[in-house]
């Protein structure tokens, strides 16, 4: 089969690779139909993720059809169309029972495209299939379902749910990329009185407006952005700040604009230490949360999509929805476009498995 693998030294390449086989009785083999690329995949390409084996197939998101199941798989069968969760879960360890599936102690967690071969391929082996695959019904399109593997759960679980957003809250989302937009879309389902999105990219801020933000702020000048946010909130600051980028400057904007009694949700992945101004924050009685997504909200998110509470339309532009797996590593194709997203005004890219079985 064809698979996009990490070669090391900043290189990814589409190569021929053995089609995966069942290893454990709880496994399933899924023929991938549609997949996408995450910022984590870019980090892997550029050697920023430790303990990776060269030759590992990238990717941890996707939709496909089951072609094989182990004898212990009871809830799924060959022919079922499924969403591949970014996080595998055994369902029985203490952490999985505590809804901390990202920290599964039986070999699950975030393993696709990292510890085992991932979804940017014709086929993928899925451990703990009964717990790690979500059956897709006819009420949801593939282009909606693809975002429930990772991006929507990340914004929802780590950004929104941890903040316990209420209708009386003012919410700031720092970052208008895919993760920030996922946080915006899911935050809006709680009907906060105000949602401000801050970013340095005016094109993305325009998308935030279309997605439902009540206000947008260009944060290239951080001090002016903070002043504008305080003006919008009558000098109080925001009740919830969701940091969705992972840079010191974006975390700082969340810190300086949080209101008394507010909550900061850190969704962005920070690759190095950032200043945490506890000397200014302790007196404001704030709380701070962060975490690695467990993708335990996919069923909830599917329900919100079905009911029309969440629209995924703006998570990917129409011109970025039909890339071919067979060309994924070529110039001006999916990986190149996503890696240079700002240049191409791209959000998420959608990749079709165009390789005949």
C-alpha positions in Angstrom: 0.0 0.0 0.0 1.0 3.7 -0.2 1.7 5.5 3.0 3.2 8.9 4.0 6.2 8.3 6.3 8.6 10.4 8.3 12.1 10.0 6.9 13.8 12.2 9.4 15.8 15.4 8.8 12.7 17.4 7.8 11.5 15.0 5.1 8.2 13.1 4.6 7.6 10.8 1.6 4.9 8.7 0.1 6.3 5.2 -0.2 5.2 1.6 -0.7 4.7 -0.2 2.5 3.2 -3.5 3.7 -0.6 -3.4 4.3 -1.2 -3.7 8.0 -2.4 -7.0 9.5 -4.3 -7.8 12.7 -1.9 -8.2 15.6 -4.3 -8.5 18.5 -7.8 -9.9 18.7 -9.2 -6.5 19.5 -7.8 -4.8 16.4 -9.5 -3.8 13.2 -8.1 -2.9 9.8 -9.7 0.2 8.2 -9.5 1.2 4.6 -9.0 4.9 4.7 -11.4 7.0 2.7 -10.7 10.5 3.9 -8.0 12.0 6.1 -6.4 15.2 7.0 -3.2 16.7 8.4 -2.6 18.2 11.9 0.0 20.7 13.1 1.5 17.8 15.1 2.3 16.1 11.7 4.3 19.3 10.8 6.1 19.1 14.1 7.1 15.5 13.4 8.3 16.4 9.9 10.6 19.0 11.4 12.0 16.7 14.1 10.2 18.4 17.0 8.6 15.3 18.4 10.9 13.0 20.4 11.1 9.2 20.4 9.8 8.8 16.8 11.0 6.0 14.6 12.0 6.8 11.1 9.6 5.2 8.6 6.5 5.7 10.8 3.4 6.4 8.8 2.0 9.9 9.8 -1.6 10.9 10.6 -4.1 10.4 13.4 -7.4 11.5 11.9 -9.7 10.0 9.4 -12.8 8.2 8.1 -12.9 4.8 6.4 -14.4 1.4 6.1 -13.6 -1.7 8.2 -12.1 -4.5 6.1 -11.0 -6.9 8.9 -11.8 -7.3 12.6 -10.3 -9.4 15.3 -12.3 -12.1 17.1 -12.8 -9.9 20.2 -14.4 -7.0 18.3 -18.1 -7.3 19.1 -19.7 -3.9 18.3 -18.3 -3.4 14.8 -18.2 -5.5 11.6 -16.6 -5.6 8.2 -18.3 -3.0 6.0 -19.0 -0.5 8.7 -18.0 3.1 7.9 -16.2 4.6 10.9 -14.4 7.6 12.3 -10.9 6.9 13.5 -10.4 8.6 16.8 -7.1 10.4 17.3 -6.8 8.8 20.7 -7.0 5.0 21.1 -8.5 3.7 24.4 -8.6 0.3 26.0 -11.7 1.3 27.9 -10.8 -0.6 31.1 -7.7 1.0 32.6 -8.0 3.5 35.5 -7.2 6.4 33.3 -9.7 5.4 30.6 -12.4 5.0 33.2 -11.6 8.5 34.5 -12.1 9.9 30.9 -8.4 10.4 30.6 -8.1 8.2 27.5 -5.1 10.2 26.3 -3.2 8.6 29.2 -4.4 5.0 28.6 -2.0 2.7 30.4 -2.6 -0.4 28.2 -0.9 0.9 25.1 -3.6 3.4 23.9 -3.5 7.2 24.0 -2.1 9.2 21.2 -0.3 6.5 19.3 -1.4 6.9 15.6 1.4 8.5 13.6 3.7 8.5 16.6 4.1 5.1 18.3 2.3 3.1 15.6 1.6 3.7 11.9 -1.1 6.3 11.3 -3.9 7.2 9.0 -2.1 9.0 6.1 -2.2 5.7 4.2 -4.4 3.4 2.3 -5.0 1.3 5.4 -4.5 1.6 9.1 -4.6 -0.9 12.0 -6.7 0.3 14.9 -6.1 -1.2 18.3 -9.0 -1.5 20.8 -11.4 -1.1 17.8 -14.6 -1.3 19.8 -13.5 1.7 21.9 -11.5 3.6 19.3 -13.8 3.7 16.3 -17.1 5.5 16.1 -19.6 4.2 13.6 -20.7 6.8 11.1 -24.3 7.0 10.2 -26.0 8.5 7.1 -26.9 11.8 8.9 -23.3 13.0 8.9 -21.2 13.6 5.8 -17.6 12.5 5.6 -16.5 16.1 5.4 -18.2 16.8 8.7 -17.1 13.6 10.4 -13.4 14.1 9.6 -13.2 17.1 12.0 -14.5 15.0 14.9 -11.4 12.8 15.0 -9.2 15.5 16.6 -9.7 19.2 15.9 -13.2 19.7 17.2 -12.6 17.5 20.3 -9.4 19.4 21.0 -11.1 22.8 21.0 -14.1 21.5 22.9 -12.5 19.4 25.6 -9.4 21.4 26.4 -10.6 24.8 25.6 -14.4 25.0 26.2 -15.5 22.3 28.6 -12.6 23.0 31.0 -13.7 26.7 31.1 -17.4 25.8 32.0 -18.7 28.6 29.7 -22.0 30.2 30.8 -24.4 32.5 28.9 -23.2 35.5 31.0 -19.6 35.0 30.1 -17.3 37.0 27.8 -14.9 34.7 26.0 -11.6 35.5 24.3 -10.1 33.0 21.9 -6.5 33.8 21.1 -5.7 32.3 17.7 -8.0 32.0 14.6 -6.4 28.9 13.1 -8.1 25.5 12.9 -7.8 24.9 16.7 -9.0 28.3 17.6 -11.9 28.1 15.2 -12.9 24.7 16.6 -12.9 26.3 20.1 -15.0 29.2 18.7 -17.6 26.8 17.1 -18.0 24.7 20.2 -18.0 27.7 22.6 -20.9 29.2 20.7 -23.1 26.2 21.6 -23.1 27.5 25.2 -24.4 31.0 24.0 -21.9 33.2 25.8 -22.8 36.9 25.7 -19.6 37.8 23.8 -16.9 36.0 21.9 -13.8 37.9 20.9 -11.2 36.3 18.6 -7.7 37.7 18.4 -5.2 36.9 15.7 -2.5 38.7 13.6 -4.1 37.4 10.3 -6.9 39.6 9.0 -8.1 36.9 6.6 -8.6 34.4 9.5 -10.3 37.0 11.6 -12.8 37.5 8.7 -13.5 33.8 8.8 -14.0 34.1 12.6 -16.6 36.7 12.0 -18.4 34.4 9.5 -18.1 31.6 12.1 -20.0 33.6 14.7 -17.5 35.7 16.7 -19.1 38.9 18.0 -15.9 40.8 17.8 -12.4 40.3 16.3 -9.2 42.0 17.3 -5.9 42.1 15.4 -3.3 41.3 18.0 -0.1 42.1 16.1 0.3 45.0 18.5 -0.3 43.1 21.8 -0.7 46.2 24.0 -3.3 47.8 21.7 -5.1 44.5 21.4 -5.3 44.2 25.2 -6.7 47.8 25.4 -9.3 47.0 22.8 -10.4 43.8 24.7 -10.7 45.8 27.9 -12.7 48.4 26.1 -15.1 45.8 24.7 -15.6 44.3 28.2 -16.2 47.7 29.9 -12.8 47.5 31.6 -13.4 44.2 33.2 -11.4 41.8 31.0 -12.8 38.5 29.8 -14.3 35.7 31.9 -12.7 33.0 29.8 -9.6 33.2 27.7 -8.8 30.2 25.4 -5.2 30.3 24.2 -5.1 28.2 21.0 -1.7 28.9 19.4 1.2 27.9 21.7 3.4 31.0 21.7 4.6 33.1 24.7 2.9 36.2 23.2 -0.5 34.5 22.8 -0.4 33.1 26.3 0.6 36.5 27.6 -2.4 38.1 25.9 -4.7 35.6 27.7 -3.0 36.5 31.0 -3.2 40.2 30.7 -6.9 40.3 29.7 -8.4 37.8 32.1 -11.0 39.2 34.5 -11.3 38.6 38.2 -12.5 35.1 38.8 -11.8 34.2 35.2 -10.5 31.0 33.6 -7.6 30.5 31.2 -7.7 27.4 29.0 -4.4 26.6 27.4 -5.0 24.6 24.2 -2.0 25.6 22.2 1.0 23.2 22.4 3.9 25.1 23.9 7.3 23.8 22.9 9.2 25.8 25.5 8.6 27.4 28.8 6.5 30.6 28.9 6.4 33.4 31.5 3.5 32.7 33.9 2.8 36.0 35.7 1.6 34.5 39.0 2.5 37.8 40.8 -0.3 39.5 38.9 -2.7 36.7 38.7 -3.0 35.3 42.2 -4.9 38.3 43.4 -7.5 37.9 40.7 -8.6 34.5 41.8 -8.2 32.9 38.4 -7.9 29.3 37.4 -5.8 27.8 34.6 -6.2 24.5 32.8 -4.5 22.7 30.0 -4.3 19.1 28.7 -3.9 16.6 25.9 -7.2 15.8 24.1 -8.8 12.5 25.0 -11.3 12.6 22.1 -14.1 11.3 24.4 -16.6 13.9 23.1 -16.9 12.7 19.5 -20.4 11.3 19.9 -21.5 14.6 21.6 -20.0 16.6 18.8 -21.7 14.5 16.1 -25.0 15.2 17.8 -24.3 18.9 17.8 -23.4 18.8 14.1 -26.6 16.8 13.3 -28.8 19.3 15.1 -27.2 22.3 13.3 -25.6 23.7 16.5 -22.1 23.3 14.9 -21.3 24.0 11.2 -17.9 22.6 10.0 -18.1 24.5 6.7 -15.4 27.1 7.5 -12.9 24.6 8.9 -11.8 23.9 5.4 -12.1 26.0 2.3 -13.8 24.4 -0.8 -10.5 24.5 -2.8 -8.7 22.6 0.0 -11.2 19.6 0.2 -10.2 17.3 -2.6 -6.5 16.6 -2.3 -5.3 13.2 -3.5 -3.4 10.8 -1.2 -1.4 9.7 -4.2 0.1 13.2 -4.5 0.3 14.1 -0.9 4.0 14.8 -0.8 4.2 16.7 -4.0 4.6 20.6 -4.3 1.3 22.5 -4.1 -0.5 19.4 -2.8 -1.9 18.7 0.6 1.2 18.6 2.8 2.8 21.6 1.1 -0.4 23.6 1.2 -1.0 22.9 4.9 2.6 23.6 5.8 2.3 27.0 4.2 -1.2 27.6 5.3 -0.8 31.4 5.7 0.5 31.8 2.2 -2.3 29.7 0.8 -5.0 31.1 3.1 -5.7 27.5 4.2 -7.3 26.0 7.3 -7.6 22.3 7.3 -7.0 20.2 4.2 -9.1 17.2 3.3 -7.3 14.3 1.5 -9.1 11.5 -0.5 -7.7 8.0 -0.8 -7.7 7.9 -4.6 -5.6 4.7 -4.8 -7.6 1.8 -6.2 -7.6 -1.4 -4.1 
